[in-house]
Amino acid sequence: MGTILDLYKIPQISYGPFDSILSDKVQFPSLYQMASKDTSLPQGVVHLMVYFKWNWIGLIVSDDMRGEKFLWEIRGEMAKKSVCVSFTEKIPVSERTHTESQETFIPRILSSSAIVIVVHGDTDSLMILRHSQMPVFGIWKVWIATSHWDITMRPLYSQGHAFHGSLTFSYLTREIPGFKTFLKTVTPSKYPDDALLRGFWISAFRCPDPPEYPQQEICSPNASLETLPLSSFDMTMSGFSYTIYNAAYTVAWALHEISMRKSEKRSMVNEDYLEPHSWQLHSFLKKTQFTNNAGDQVFVDEKRRSEAQYAIMNYVFFCNETDGLVKVGQFVPKAEVGQDFTICEDAIVWDQQDSKVPHAVCSESCGPGFRKTPLEGQPACCFDCSQCPEGEISSQKDAEHCTKCPEDEYPNKQRDRCLPNVITFLNVKEPLGMTLIFIAISFSLLTALVLVVFVKFQETPIVKANNRTLSYTLLISLTLCFLCSLLFIGHPTPATCLLQQPVFGVVFTVAVSSILAKTIIVVLAFKGIKPGSRMRMFLHPRVSVYVVLICSGLQVIFCGIWLGTSPPFPEADTHSQYGYIILKCNEGSAFAFFCVLGYMALLALGSFIVAFLARNLPDTFNEAKFITFSMLVFCSVWATFLPTYQSTKGKAMVTVEIFSILASSAGLLGCIFIPKCYVILLKPERNIQGQIKNK
């Protein structure tokens, strides 16, 4: 129709929804749109979804270009805000039977899992939906209608509750002064020539028999539009009515301007008044601008027209079969962030049975400690919830990924937050540390006491017979062995870490080397006294010194290489024990550490074998049996140390090593020297030269 009217330059003023296609002045040069631009409407609808945390939405649009454009725009806005489309239905604009609609898309809409449904289209294009939407028992939907669809237009009151609790975006307009007062006085008798008003009056007030003459009173003389329900007539000016109001005033202003020009020309030239031609209106319509009675600026030029502003209305159907629209918010696109979208949640009436906000989601939210696991072939809003892996947390709802805690923190059992790790080490002040220190000092004092006894009774036969120099060396090294365990107790420092293992290795090597030298001396003493024995040449006082120096020197070389290449250092272990930061000494080179232990074990094994072979030699001058038993204890302790050390964590590792040091040192002290002290102190009669010779 626009193309035909344009042939005669007849201007057209559209009061319908704004259409970008109609803005093409090349195709429609004679058409003027009065409605505000609706380009921000999808943003406002998505704002509403995000505010109520809805992410599973159904879309219903009219099957035309305007519906396609809205569908494209709102899908883009929904994708930006992570809102998913449950279904999309395109309602045919052409007239169809109600039966066909009930058998096709209406059942799909009602049976869908989406609770919230957005409807976009004008009242005419969605007439099928308005007539076909019948309430179904047990099915409740929240309808979000755009400004183009009049949700209050229902054929019967009883069907109104199908849209109870719905929200609609209406144009935000000011009240026209005197408009409601004018409506209250409208009656068919006041406007007898208005056939449309007469027919509406008969239908709205259900008059039994229309009078034959227009002058006669229709229905009750007190009938007023104010008494009609909202489904029949709305006393407030709707967005479309406001646009029509401005359109009529636009034409009036244009005609007024033409009339003023004609009046000027008529006063100057004596000619009859001529009615303006239709093509003459264009130049005046393009420039028309005025302030209406509501105080709003009205521009015909689309370039100067602002974005539409929307009032969010809540449609309520009351139990007494009356309905109403209540303003619950507004959307002003060009306003500042935070003020563009406002809504009063408490003022919204949802369902008659439940006043809670609908929960329109595809999947329930994943709480803290869980992450979303996408479902194959499903939209992003549909997911499963899986707990965060060990060592990771998620502190927010619907987390896409879990995050690891910092090195100095660990996840709690719920895996929703990180807790600071407990710093642990073998502390001097704790009972275990104090006990180990007491044991170490006690055994070192006992060893020192044994050394004093041996020095005091150094001229006695039993002390002389067991090589006094080696005995003193062994006792001093055992004292240091007990004391070196103190390096493992307390807060690890670079100095203590550097000294722990090398001092332990060297001191224990000296002790084991002394025992090995003792064993060799015993064997040489008995084997070398045989006539013609070649071992007599090794019976030299310095042989034992050479054995100790050579064996200990090799260990010192090993430790020197270790300290020079990869020395031990303090470290904070955050992985070995859950919830703890273990302060310990890192060996630097595990290979060097086990080489030191292996060399010491090799010396101990050699001493054990030599002592075991010499166990049957005469008893008086032979301590091979004591050495054999002491080496058996020593090797047993360190044989069990290795697997125990590797299987423990934290300060238990340090405790195991300290226990092994104390146990092996105590075994050497007890097996070798306690029997001798028993004879020296308690059986002095057995520690004389004559007694030894007789035996």
Number of C-alpha atoms within 10 A of each C-alpha: 5 15 13 9 14 17 9 11 18 17 20 16 18 17 21 17 20 19 18 13 11 16 15 11 11 8 13 17 17 21 22 22 22 26 26 21 18 19 17 18 23 20 17 24 21 20 19 20 20 15 12 13 15 22 26 25 22 22 22 22 24 22 17 14 11 18 19 13 14 19 19 11 16 20 17 15 17 21 13 10 14 16 23 20 20 20 16 16 16 17 22 17 17 11 11 11 9 15 11 12 18 17 10 10 17 20 13 13 20 17 12 14 17 23 23 24 24 19 24 24 25 21 16 16 21 26 21 23 20 19 16 16 19 16 16 11 6 5 11 16 23 20 22 26 24 24 26 23 21 21 23 21 18 16 12 10 16 12 17 23 21 18 24 24 24 26 27 26 25 24 24 18 17 13 15 15 10 9 12 15 11 9 14 14 12 15 20 21 16 10 13 14 12 13 12 9 16 19 12 13 20 16 12 15 17 11 13 10 9 16 12 7 9 16 13 12 13 21 16 9 9 7 16 15 19 16 13 15 17 19 20 18 14 16 16 14 16 17 25 19 13 21 23 18 16 24 21 13 17 23 16 13 17 21 18 13 16 18 16 12 11 17 13 11 13 14 9 9 9 8 9 8 11 9 10 12 9 11 13 15 19 19 11 17 22 14 12 18 16 16 12 14 13 11 11 12 13 20 21 21 15 15 7 9 15 15 16 21 23 25 22 29 22 23 25 24 27 13 9 6 12 16 19 17 19 16 19 18 19 22 27 19 20 13 11 9 8 7 12 15 19 17 16 11 13 10 12 22 21 21 20 13 6 9 12 12 15 16 15 21 21 22 15 14 18 21 18 20 26 28 26 24 18 15 12 9 7 10 16 18 22 20 20 15 18 13 20 22 14 11 19 22 28 27 18 16 15 20 21 14 14 22 15 17 18 15 13 17 20 26 23 16 11 15 23 21 19 22 15 16 19 15 14 16 23 24 16 16 11 11 11 14 19 15 12 19 19 13 16 26 16 14 21 23 15 15 26 17 13 19 22 14 15 23 14 11 16 15 12 15 18 23 21 15 14 17 17 16 16 20 22 17 19 25 25 18 22 27 24 21 27 28 21 23 25 19 20 24 23 17 17 23 16 13 12 19 23 21 18 19 23 22 18 20 23 24 24 27 27 26 28 29 28 28 30 28 22 27 29 19 22 23 20 18 17 16 16 18 13 11 8 8 11 11 15 16 9 14 14 11 11 9 14 24 16 12 18 22 15 14 21 23 15 15 24 19 12 20 22 13 13 22 18 9 12 13 21 24 17 19 17 18 20 21 13 12 13 13 20 21 24 22 21 24 23 17 22 18 15 13 11 19 18 13 16 24 19 12 17 23 18 14 17 23 18 17 27 25 17 18 28 19 15 22 20 11 16 12 11 11 16 23 23 28 21 19 25 24 19 26 28 20 19 24 18 13 19 18 13 12 17 15 10 15 16 9 9 15 14 19 17 15 18 20 20 17 18 21 18 22 24 23 17 24 27 23 19 25 21 16 19 22 19 14 12 20 20 11 14 21 12 10 11 12 13 15 17 13 13 11 11 14 8 6 10
